Amino acid sequence: MKPGFIYILTNKTHTVLYVGVTSNLPRRILEHKEKKYQNSFSRRYNVDQLVYWESFQEIGDAIMRERQLKGGSRQKKLDLINRLNPQWTDLYESILDIMNPFS
């Protein structure tokens, strides 16, 4: 099975949250940052800062977690981000370091 990741993105003012799932986190976040998809939610609301992510051994588990997060309240998402990333730092560069240690 493929590994999977869930992630939460926000905009510059932290007013919009986007929850997604992918099998390739660095590539998917780069697609959001480059606004690759013309009619996407993330492009429309300028959501391109990675503030939270989790990894899973299997993509199916990541999909289940994504559904759980999407079904939860905004406050639960805020609590999750604030607990692990209280400064709301964009984590994109750190995932590149973690996932591409030889680059």
C-alpha positions as a Python dict, from the first residue, in 0.01 Angstrom:
ca = {
    (1, 'M'): (0, 0, 0),
    (2, 'K'): (94, 361, -49),
    (3, 'P'): (164, 585, 247),
    (4, 'G'): (-70, 878, 300),
    (5, 'F'): (-77, 1223, 452),
    (6, 'I'): (-343, 1461, 572),
    (7, 'Y'): (-269, 1829, 589),
    (8, 'I'): (-423, 2160, 688),
    (9, 'L'): (-352, 2475, 489),
    (10, 'T'): (-446, 2831, 570),
    (11, 'N'): (-425, 3175, 412),
    (12, 'K'): (-205, 3464, 519),
    (13, 'T'): (-458, 3598, 771),
    (14, 'H'): (-552, 3251, 905),
    (15, 'T'): (-920, 3305, 831),
    (16, 'V'): (-963, 3005, 599),
    (17, 'L'): (-871, 2642, 667),
    (18, 'Y'): (-840, 2368, 406),
    (19, 'V'): (-806, 1999, 493),
    (20, 'G'): (-665, 1764, 229),
    (21, 'V'): (-520, 1418, 175),
    (22, 'T'): (-240, 1302, -54),
    (23, 'S'): (15, 1028, -110),
    (24, 'N'): (292, 1281, -187),
    (25, 'L'): (289, 1570, 59),
    (26, 'P'): (573, 1786, -81),
    (27, 'R'): (436, 1767, -436),
    (28, 'R'): (78, 1840, -331),
    (29, 'I'): (171, 2141, -117),
    (30, 'L'): (380, 2278, -403),
    (31, 'E'): (75, 2245, -629),
    (32, 'H'): (-123, 2454, -381),
    (33, 'K'): (155, 2713, -357),
    (34, 'E'): (183, 2737, -736),
    (35, 'K'): (-197, 2753, -766),
    (36, 'K'): (-186, 2474, -1021),
    (37, 'Y'): (-559, 2409, -1045),
    (38, 'Q'): (-754, 2700, -1193),
    (39, 'N'): (-1088, 2651, -1015),
    (40, 'S'): (-965, 2507, -687),
    (41, 'F'): (-1075, 2615, -341),
    (42, 'S'): (-715, 2679, -238),
    (43, 'R'): (-655, 2908, -535),
    (44, 'R'): (-980, 3097, -486),
    (45, 'Y'): (-910, 3164, -117),
    (46, 'N'): (-529, 3191, -146),
    (47, 'V'): (-479, 2899, 92),
    (48, 'D'): (-112, 2804, 58),
    (49, 'Q'): (49, 2785, 403),
    (50, 'L'): (97, 2438, 551),
    (51, 'V'): (24, 2463, 924),
    (52, 'Y'): (-40, 2098, 1016),
    (53, 'W'): (17, 1749, 877),
    (54, 'E'): (8, 1384, 979),
    (55, 'S'): (153, 1077, 809),
    (56, 'F'): (2, 729, 776),
    (57, 'Q'): (145, 399, 657),
    (58, 'E'): (-156, 347, 431),
    (59, 'I'): (-348, 602, 225),
    (60, 'G'): (-680, 451, 338),
    (61, 'D'): (-605, 550, 697),
    (62, 'A'): (-521, 903, 582),
    (63, 'I'): (-852, 925, 395),
    (64, 'M'): (-1040, 818, 708),
    (65, 'R'): (-857, 1081, 915),
    (66, 'E'): (-933, 1348, 652),
    (67, 'R'): (-1304, 1266, 677),
    (68, 'Q'): (-1282, 1286, 1055),
    (69, 'L'): (-1117, 1629, 1043),
    (70, 'K'): (-1353, 1763, 777),
    (71, 'G'): (-1648, 1644, 986),
    (72, 'G'): (-1516, 1812, 1298),
    (73, 'S'): (-1564, 2170, 1405),
    (74, 'R'): (-1339, 2457, 1306),
    (75, 'Q'): (-1246, 2491, 1674),
    (76, 'K'): (-1114, 2135, 1684),
    (77, 'K'): (-892, 2212, 1385),
    (78, 'L'): (-772, 2534, 1550),
    (79, 'D'): (-695, 2344, 1872),
    (80, 'L'): (-496, 2084, 1678),
    (81, 'I'): (-291, 2350, 1498),
    (82, 'N'): (-238, 2560, 1811),
    (83, 'R'): (-123, 2260, 2013),
    (84, 'L'): (143, 2149, 1762),
    (85, 'N'): (221, 2470, 1571),
    (86, 'P'): (126, 2762, 1799),
    (87, 'Q'): (306, 3019, 1581),
    (88, 'W'): (122, 2896, 1271),
    (89, 'T'): (456, 2866, 1093),
    (90, 'D'): (445, 2751, 730),
    (91, 'L'): (584, 2397, 757),
    (92, 'Y'): (652, 2347, 387),
    (93, 'E'): (1029, 2394, 405),
    (94, 'S'): (1054, 2158, 703),
    (95, 'I'): (875, 1877, 518),
    (96, 'L'): (1119, 1917, 231),
    (97, 'D'): (1406, 1868, 475),
    (98, 'I'): (1239, 1565, 635),
    (99, 'M'): (1121, 1395, 317),
    (100, 'N'): (1420, 1476, 95),
    (101, 'P'): (1716, 1431, 330),
    (102, 'F'): (1968, 1390, 47),
    (103, 'S'): (1871, 1689, -165),
}
